[in-house]
Amino acid sequence: MGLIDNINKLFDHRIRLGIMSILMVNEYIDFNGLKELLKVTDGNLASHTKTLEKAEYVKIEKSFIGKKPNTRYTITPLGRQAFQKHINALELIIKQHE
């Protein structure tokens, strides 16, 4: 098993990489916050967050604040572990080629 085996294909898209990076350093973030930080369309963001939710890396909570719907995202323990493993693998690959 080589270093490349720890690279997670789910994180090879820049938007999913961005979502996970943001969630690693924030307890949670809402839809509009993610959209603003990543500069993506509603549909694009919804699609990528669904993919991460399906993998059980991200938890999506929908609620209402007053009469406005609010969607909030948090990283799951599994997601945190998978992303950390991915980052560690990238760091090792970089160090080997310095």
N, CA, C and O atoms as a GROMACS GRO file, in nm:
protein
  392
    1MET      N    1   0.083  -0.119   0.000
    1MET     CA    2   0.000   0.000   0.000
    1MET      C    3   0.088   0.126   0.000
    1MET      O    4   0.168   0.146   0.091
    2GLY      N    5   0.073   0.208  -0.102
    2GLY     CA    6   0.154   0.328  -0.112
    2GLY      C    7   0.085   0.449  -0.052
    2GLY      O    8  -0.029   0.443  -0.007
    3LEU      N    9   0.158   0.559  -0.053
    3LEU     CA   10   0.104   0.684   0.001
    3LEU      C   11  -0.022   0.728  -0.071
    3LEU      O   12  -0.115   0.782  -0.010
    4ILE      N   13  -0.026   0.705  -0.199
    4ILE     CA   14  -0.138   0.749  -0.280
    4ILE      C   15  -0.269   0.682  -0.237
    4ILE      O   16  -0.377   0.736  -0.264
    5ASP      N   17  -0.261   0.568  -0.171
    5ASP     CA   18  -0.381   0.498  -0.125
    5ASP      C   19  -0.458   0.577  -0.018
    5ASP      O   20  -0.578   0.555   0.001
    6ASN      N   21  -0.389   0.667   0.050
    6ASN     CA   22  -0.456   0.749   0.152
    6ASN      C   23  -0.518   0.876   0.095
    6ASN      O   24  -0.581   0.953   0.168
    7ILE      N   25  -0.500   0.899  -0.034
    7ILE     CA   26  -0.562   1.013  -0.100
    7ILE      C   27  -0.709   0.977  -0.121
    7ILE      O   28  -0.740   0.873  -0.180
    8ASN      N   29  -0.798   1.062  -0.073
    8ASN     CA   30  -0.942   1.034  -0.081
    8ASN      C   31  -1.002   1.101  -0.204
    8ASN      O   32  -0.999   1.224  -0.216
    9LYS      N   33  -1.055   1.021  -0.294
    9LYS     CA   34  -1.113   1.072  -0.419
    9LYS      C   35  -1.227   1.171  -0.395
    9LYS      O   36  -1.252   1.259  -0.478
   10LEU      N   37  -1.297   1.158  -0.283
   10LEU     CA   38  -1.407   1.251  -0.254
   10LEU      C   39  -1.358   1.394  -0.237
   10LEU      O   40  -1.434   1.489  -0.256
   11PHE      N   41  -1.231   1.409  -0.200
   11PHE     CA   42  -1.176   1.542  -0.176
   11PHE      C   43  -1.101   1.597  -0.296
   11PHE      O   44  -1.034   1.700  -0.285
   12ASP      N   45  -1.110   1.530  -0.412
   12ASP     CA   46  -1.033   1.579  -0.526
   12ASP      C   47  -1.103   1.691  -0.602
   12ASP      O   48  -1.047   1.745  -0.698
   13HIS      N   49  -1.221   1.727  -0.562
   13HIS     CA   50  -1.290   1.841  -0.623
   13HIS      C   51  -1.269   1.964  -0.535
   13HIS      O   52  -1.283   1.956  -0.413
   14ARG      N   53  -1.235   2.076  -0.595
   14ARG     CA   54  -1.199   2.195  -0.517
   14ARG      C   55  -1.311   2.241  -0.423
   14ARG      O   56  -1.282   2.292  -0.314
   15ILE      N   57  -1.437   2.224  -0.462
   15ILE     CA   58  -1.547   2.269  -0.377
   15ILE      C   59  -1.558   2.180  -0.253
   15ILE      O   60  -1.576   2.230  -0.142
   16ARG      N   61  -1.549   2.048  -0.272
   16ARG     CA   62  -1.555   1.957  -0.156
   16ARG      C   63  -1.433   1.976  -0.066
   16ARG      O   64  -1.443   1.968   0.056
   17LEU      N   65  -1.319   2.000  -0.126
   17LEU     CA   66  -1.197   2.028  -0.050
   17LEU      C   67  -1.217   2.155   0.033
   17LEU      O   68  -1.178   2.161   0.150
   18GLY      N   69  -1.278   2.255  -0.028
   18GLY     CA   70  -1.305   2.381   0.041
   18GLY      C   71  -1.404   2.364   0.155
   18GLY      O   72  -1.384   2.417   0.264
   19ILE      N   73  -1.511   2.290   0.130
   19ILE     CA   74  -1.613   2.265   0.234
   19ILE      C   75  -1.547   2.198   0.355
   19ILE      O   76  -1.566   2.242   0.468
   20MET      N   77  -1.470   2.094   0.329
   20MET     CA   78  -1.407   2.020   0.439
   20MET      C   79  -1.305   2.107   0.512
   20MET      O   80  -1.296   2.102   0.635
   21SER      N   81  -1.228   2.186   0.438
   21SER     CA   82  -1.128   2.274   0.500
   21SER      C   83  -1.196   2.375   0.593
   21SER      O   84  -1.148   2.399   0.705
   22ILE      N   85  -1.305   2.432   0.548
   22ILE     CA   86  -1.379   2.530   0.629
   22ILE      C   87  -1.436   2.463   0.754
   22ILE      O   88  -1.430   2.520   0.863
   23LEU      N   89  -1.490   2.343   0.738
   23LEU     CA   90  -1.551   2.274   0.852
   23LEU      C   91  -1.448   2.221   0.952
   23LEU      O   92  -1.480   2.199   1.069
   24MET      N   93  -1.325   2.201   0.907
   24MET     CA   94  -1.220   2.156   1.000
   24MET      C   95  -1.188   2.264   1.103
   24MET      O   96  -1.146   2.234   1.214
   25VAL      N   97  -1.209   2.390   1.065
   25VAL     CA   98  -1.169   2.500   1.155
   25VAL      C   99  -1.288   2.578   1.210
   25VAL      O  100  -1.269   2.674   1.285
   26ASN      N  101  -1.410   2.540   1.175
   26ASN     CA  102  -1.530   2.603   1.227
   26ASN      C  103  -1.621   2.496   1.285
   26ASN      O  104  -1.636   2.389   1.227
   27GLU      N  105  -1.682   2.524   1.398
   27GLU     CA  106  -1.772   2.428   1.461
   27GLU      C  107  -1.887   2.395   1.366
   27GLU      O  108  -1.931   2.281   1.356
   28TYR      N  109  -1.936   2.498   1.296
   28TYR     CA  110  -2.041   2.482   1.196
   28TYR      C  111  -2.042   2.605   1.106
   28TYR      O  112  -1.981   2.708   1.138
   29ILE      N  113  -2.111   2.594   0.994
   29ILE     CA  114  -2.129   2.709   0.904
   29ILE      C  115  -2.262   2.690   0.832
   29ILE      O  116  -2.305   2.578   0.807
   30ASP      N  117  -2.327   2.801   0.801
   30ASP     CA  118  -2.455   2.788   0.730
   30ASP      C  119  -2.434   2.796   0.578
   30ASP      O  120  -2.325   2.828   0.530
   31PHE      N  121  -2.541   2.767   0.506
   31PHE     CA  122  -2.536   2.759   0.360
   31PHE      C  123  -2.481   2.888   0.298
   31PHE      O  124  -2.392   2.884   0.214
   32ASN      N  125  -2.536   3.002   0.341
   32ASN     CA  126  -2.492   3.130   0.282
   32ASN      C  127  -2.347   3.161   0.313
   32ASN      O  128  -2.276   3.217   0.230
   33GLY      N  129  -2.302   3.124   0.433
   33GLY     CA  130  -2.161   3.144   0.469
   33GLY      C  131  -2.069   3.062   0.380
   33GLY      O  132  -1.967   3.113   0.331
   34LEU      N  133  -2.104   2.936   0.359
   34LEU     CA  134  -2.024   2.850   0.270
   34LEU      C  135  -2.026   2.903   0.128
   34LEU      O  136  -1.922   2.911   0.062
   35LYS      N  137  -2.143   2.940   0.081
   35LYS     CA  138  -2.160   2.990  -0.056
   35LYS      C  139  -2.072   3.114  -0.079
   35LYS      O  140  -2.006   3.126  -0.182
   36GLU      N  141  -2.072   3.203   0.019
   36GLU     CA  142  -1.994   3.326   0.009
   36GLU      C  143  -1.844   3.296   0.009
   36GLU      O  144  -1.769   3.350  -0.073
   37LEU      N  145  -1.800   3.210   0.102
   37LEU     CA  146  -1.658   3.178   0.112
   37LEU      C  147  -1.606   3.106  -0.012
   37LEU      O  148  -1.493   3.130  -0.057
   38LEU      N  149  -1.688   3.017  -0.069
   38LEU     CA  150  -1.643   2.935  -0.182
   38LEU      C  151  -1.676   2.996  -0.318
   38LEU      O  152  -1.627   2.949  -0.421
   39LYS      N  153  -1.760   3.101  -0.319
   39LYS     CA  154  -1.800   3.167  -0.444
   39LYS      C  155  -1.858   3.067  -0.544
   39LYS      O  156  -1.809   3.054  -0.656
   40VAL      N  157  -1.964   2.997  -0.502
   40VAL     CA  158  -2.030   2.896  -0.586
   40VAL      C  159  -2.180   2.923  -0.592
   40VAL      O  160  -2.235   2.999  -0.513
   41THR      N  161  -2.246   2.859  -0.688
   41THR     CA  162  -2.391   2.872  -0.701
   41THR      C  163  -2.461   2.784  -0.597
   41THR      O  164  -2.400   2.693  -0.541
   42ASP      N  165  -2.588   2.814  -0.573
   42ASP     CA  166  -2.668   2.734  -0.480
   42ASP      C  167  -2.668   2.586  -0.518
   42ASP      O  168  -2.642   2.499  -0.435
   43GLY      N  169  -2.697   2.559  -0.645
   43GLY     CA  170  -2.706   2.421  -0.693
   43GLY      C  171  -2.576   2.345  -0.680
   43GLY      O  172  -2.574   2.229  -0.641
   44ASN      N  173  -2.468   2.413  -0.714
   44ASN     CA  174  -2.336   2.352  -0.706
   44ASN      C  175  -2.301   2.316  -0.562
   44ASN      O  176  -2.253   2.207  -0.533
   45LEU      N  177  -2.326   2.410  -0.471
   45LEU     CA  178  -2.297   2.386  -0.330
   45LEU      C  179  -2.384   2.274  -0.275
   45LEU      O  180  -2.336   2.186  -0.204
   46ALA      N  181  -2.512   2.277  -0.307
   46ALA     CA  182  -2.606   2.173  -0.259
   46ALA      C  183  -2.562   2.035  -0.306
   46ALA      O  184  -2.568   1.939  -0.229
   47SER      N  185  -2.520   2.025  -0.430
   47SER     CA  186  -2.476   1.898  -0.487
   47SER      C  187  -2.353   1.843  -0.412
   47SER      O  188  -2.350   1.725  -0.377
   48HIS      N  189  -2.255   1.928  -0.387
   48HIS     CA  190  -2.132   1.883  -0.320
   48HIS      C  191  -2.154   1.852  -0.172
   48HIS      O  192  -2.093   1.759  -0.119
   49THR      N  193  -2.239   1.930  -0.106
   49THR     CA  194  -2.265   1.899   0.036
   49THR      C  195  -2.343   1.768   0.048
   49THR      O  196  -2.322   1.693   0.143
   50LYS      N  197  -2.432   1.741  -0.048
   50LYS     CA  198  -2.507   1.613  -0.049
   50LYS      C  199  -2.410   1.495  -0.063
   50LYS      O  200  -2.425   1.394   0.005
   51THR      N  201  -2.313   1.509  -0.152
   51THR     CA  202  -2.213   1.404  -0.172
   51THR      C  203  -2.139   1.375  -0.042
   51THR      O  204  -2.118   1.260  -0.006
   52LEU      N  205  -2.099   1.481   0.027
   52LEU     CA  206  -2.027   1.465   0.154
   52LEU      C  207  -2.118   1.409   0.263
   52LEU      O  208  -2.072   1.334   0.349
   53GLU      N  209  -2.246   1.447   0.259
   53GLU     CA  210  -2.342   1.394   0.357
   53GLU      C  211  -2.362   1.244   0.334
   53GLU      O  212  -2.370   1.166   0.429
   54LYS      N  213  -2.372   1.205   0.207
   54LYS     CA  214  -2.393   1.064   0.173
   54LYS      C  215  -2.276   0.977   0.223
   54LYS      O  216  -2.296   0.862   0.262
   55ALA      N  217  -2.155   1.034   0.220
   55ALA     CA  218  -2.037   0.963   0.270
   55ALA      C  219  -2.027   0.968   0.423
   55ALA      O  220  -1.937   0.909   0.483
   56GLU      N  221  -2.122   1.040   0.485
   56GLU     CA  222  -2.126   1.058   0.630
   56GLU      C  223  -2.007   1.139   0.682
   56GLU      O  224  -1.962   1.118   0.794
   57TYR      N  225  -1.957   1.231   0.599
   57TYR     CA  226  -1.847   1.319   0.638
   57TYR      C  227  -1.901   1.453   0.690
   57TYR      O  228  -1.834   1.522   0.766
   58VAL      N  229  -2.022   1.487   0.647
   58VAL     CA  230  -2.083   1.614   0.685
   58VAL      C  231  -2.225   1.588   0.732
   58VAL      O  232  -2.297   1.505   0.675
   59LYS      N  233  -2.266   1.658   0.836
   59LYS     CA  234  -2.403   1.649   0.886
   59LYS      C  235  -2.475   1.777   0.845
   59LYS      O  236  -2.424   1.887   0.866
   60ILE      N  237  -2.594   1.761   0.787
   60ILE     CA  238  -2.674   1.876   0.743
   60ILE      C  239  -2.795   1.888   0.833
   60ILE      O  240  -2.872   1.792   0.849
   61GLU      N  241  -2.813   2.006   0.891
   61GLU     CA  242  -2.927   2.031   0.978
   61GLU      C  243  -3.009   2.146   0.920
   61GLU      O  244  -2.956   2.255   0.896
   62LYS      N  245  -3.136   2.121   0.899
   62LYS     CA  246  -3.225   2.225   0.847
   62LYS      C  247  -3.317   2.271   0.958
   62LYS      O  248  -3.372   2.190   1.033
   63SER      N  249  -3.333   2.404   0.969
   63SER     CA  250  -3.420   2.460   1.071
   63SER      C  251  -3.475   2.593   1.020
   63SER      O  252  -3.451   2.632   0.906
   64PHE      N  253  -3.547   2.661   1.104
   64PHE     CA  254  -3.597   2.794   1.070
   64PHE      C  255  -3.547   2.894   1.172
   64PHE      O  256  -3.546   2.867   1.292
   65ILE      N  257  -3.505   3.008   1.122
   65ILE     CA  258  -3.470   3.120   1.209
   65ILE      C  259  -3.577   3.224   1.178
   65ILE      O  260  -3.575   3.289   1.074
   66GLY      N  261  -3.670   3.238   1.272
   66GLY     CA  262  -3.790   3.317   1.242
   66GLY      C  263  -3.868   3.240   1.136
   66GLY      O  264  -3.903   3.124   1.157
   67LYS      N  265  -3.895   3.304   1.025
   67LYS     CA  266  -3.966   3.237   0.916
   67LYS      C  267  -3.873   3.195   0.803
   67LYS      O  268  -3.916   3.140   0.702
   68LYS      N  269  -3.743   3.223   0.821
   68LYS     CA  270  -3.647   3.191   0.715
   68LYS      C  271  -3.585   3.053   0.736
   68LYS      O  272  -3.543   3.020   0.847
   69PRO      N  273  -3.580   2.973   0.629
   69PRO     CA  274  -3.512   2.843   0.642
   69PRO      C  275  -3.362   2.863   0.658
   69PRO      O  276  -3.303   2.954   0.600
   70ASN      N  277  -3.301   2.778   0.737
   70ASN     CA  278  -3.157   2.786   0.760
   70ASN      C  279  -3.099   2.645   0.750
   70ASN      O  280  -3.150   2.552   0.813
   71THR      N  281  -2.994   2.630   0.672
   71THR     CA  282  -2.924   2.502   0.659
   71THR      C  283  -2.786   2.518   0.718
   71THR      O  284  -2.710   2.609   0.682
   72ARG      N  285  -2.753   2.430   0.811
   72ARG     CA  286  -2.627   2.438   0.884
   72ARG      C  287  -2.547   2.309   0.863
   72ARG      O  288  -2.604   2.199   0.862
   73TYR      N  289  -2.418   2.323   0.846
   73TYR     CA  290  -2.329   2.209   0.820
   73TYR      C  291  -2.227   2.195   0.931
   73TYR      O  292  -2.170   2.294   0.978
   74THR      N  293  -2.205   2.070   0.973
   74THR     CA  294  -2.098   2.038   1.068
   74THR      C  295  -2.023   1.917   1.014
   74THR      O  296  -2.078   1.836   0.940
   75ILE      N  297  -1.898   1.908   1.052
   75ILE     CA  298  -1.818   1.792   1.011
   75ILE      C  299  -1.843   1.680   1.111
   75ILE      O  300  -1.856   1.705   1.231
   76THR      N  301  -1.850   1.558   1.063
   76THR     CA  302  -1.870   1.443   1.153
   76THR      C  303  -1.733   1.392   1.199
   76THR      O  304  -1.632   1.425   1.137
   77PRO      N  305  -1.728   1.314   1.306
   77PRO     CA  306  -1.599   1.255   1.347
   77PRO      C  307  -1.537   1.173   1.233
   77PRO      O  308  -1.415   1.177   1.214
   78LEU      N  309  -1.618   1.100   1.158
   78LEU     CA  310  -1.568   1.022   1.044
   78LEU      C  311  -1.509   1.115   0.937
   78LEU      O  312  -1.403   1.087   0.881
   79GLY      N  313  -1.578   1.225   0.911
   79GLY     CA  314  -1.530   1.322   0.813
   79GLY      C  315  -1.399   1.386   0.855
   79GLY      O  316  -1.308   1.403   0.774
   80ARG      N  317  -1.390   1.420   0.983
   80ARG     CA  318  -1.267   1.481   1.035
   80ARG      C  319  -1.149   1.383   1.021
   80ARG      O  320  -1.039   1.422   0.980
   81GLN      N  321  -1.174   1.259   1.054
   81GLN     CA  322  -1.070   1.155   1.045
   81GLN      C  323  -1.028   1.133   0.900
   81GLN      O  324  -0.909   1.125   0.870
   82ALA      N  325  -1.125   1.122   0.809
   82ALA     CA  326  -1.095   1.098   0.667
   82ALA      C  327  -1.018   1.215   0.607
   82ALA      O  328  -0.924   1.195   0.530
   83PHE      N  329  -1.059   1.337   0.641
   83PHE     CA  330  -0.993   1.455   0.586
   83PHE      C  331  -0.851   1.469   0.640
   83PHE      O  332  -0.758   1.504   0.567
   84GLN      N  333  -0.834   1.441   0.769
   84GLN     CA  334  -0.700   1.447   0.829
   84GLN      C  335  -0.607   1.345   0.764
   84GLN      O  336  -0.490   1.375   0.738
   85LYS      N  337  -0.658   1.226   0.738
   85LYS     CA  338  -0.580   1.121   0.672
   85LYS      C  339  -0.539   1.168   0.531
   85LYS      O  340  -0.426   1.145   0.488
   86HIS      N  341  -0.632   1.232   0.461
   86HIS     CA  342  -0.607   1.285   0.326
   86HIS      C  343  -0.496   1.392   0.331
   86HIS      O  344  -0.402   1.388   0.252
   87ILE      N  345  -0.509   1.486   0.425
   87ILE     CA  346  -0.410   1.594   0.439
   87ILE      C  347  -0.272   1.536   0.476
   87ILE      O  348  -0.170   1.579   0.421
   88ASN      N  349  -0.269   1.441   0.567
   88ASN     CA  350  -0.143   1.378   0.606
   88ASN      C  351  -0.076   1.311   0.487
   88ASN      O  352   0.046   1.321   0.471
   89ALA      N  353  -0.154   1.244   0.404
   89ALA     CA  354  -0.099   1.177   0.285
   89ALA      C  355  -0.040   1.280   0.189
   89ALA      O  356   0.067   1.259   0.134
   90LEU      N  357  -0.112   1.391   0.169
   90LEU     CA  358  -0.060   1.497   0.081
   90LEU      C  359   0.071   1.554   0.135
   90LEU      O  360   0.165   1.577   0.059
   91GLU      N  361   0.076   1.576   0.266
   91GLU     CA  362   0.198   1.630   0.328
   91GLU      C  363   0.316   1.534   0.311
   91GLU      O  364   0.428   1.578   0.283
   92LEU      N  365   0.291   1.405   0.327
   92LEU     CA  366   0.398   1.306   0.310
   92LEU      C  367   0.449   1.304   0.166
   92LEU      O  368   0.569   1.295   0.141
   93ILE      N  369   0.357   1.312   0.072
   93ILE     CA  370   0.395   1.313  -0.070
   93ILE      C  371   0.480   1.436  -0.100
   93ILE      O  372   0.581   1.426  -0.170
   94ILE      N  373   0.440   1.550  -0.047
   94ILE     CA  374   0.516   1.675  -0.069
   94ILE      C  375   0.656   1.663  -0.008
   94ILE      O  376   0.755   1.700  -0.072
   95LYS      N  377   0.663   1.612   0.114
   95LYS     CA  378   0.794   1.598   0.182
   95LYS      C  379   0.888   1.505   0.105
   95LYS      O  380   1.008   1.529   0.100
   96GLN      N  381   0.833   1.401   0.046
   96GLN     CA  382   0.916   1.306  -0.029
   96GLN      C  383   0.973   1.368  -0.156
   96GLN      O  384   1.074   1.321  -0.208
   97HIS      N  385   0.909   1.471  -0.203
   97HIS     CA  386   0.954   1.532  -0.330
   97HIS      C  387   1.019   1.669  -0.312
   97HIS      O  388   1.035   1.743  -0.409
   98GLU      N  389   1.056   1.701  -0.188
   98GLU     CA  390   1.124   1.829  -0.164
   98GLU      C  391   1.271   1.816  -0.195
   98GLU      O  392   1.346   1.913  -0.182
   0.00000   0.00000   0.00000
